[in-house]
């Protein structure tokens, strides 16, 4: 039997991460500059965000 659902990736690019958080890309990068999120630079043009870090961010924001 084949599953049609795709597992959520553990690492997300900026566009995917902003969609995951429900914010715009510019806000995502603002939070990264402020140190609220930790981007991981893979190459000069590729940056990812760990889903576990995004989940922690969501939990911290909902606790406020």
C-alpha positions, 0 to 999 in steps of 0.5 A: 500500500502506498501512502499519499501523504508526504512527511513534513521535512525536518529542514525548511527553506525560507519560503517554506519556514515563513509559510509554516510560521504563518508570517511573511519572508521579510518578517522571518528574516527580521526575526533571524536578524534579531536572533529569535530564529537560527538560520543555517547557511548551507551555501551562499544561496541556500539557507535553511531553518530546522523545523524543531527550532521553528516549533520552539519559536511557536511555543515561546510565542504562544506562551507570551 
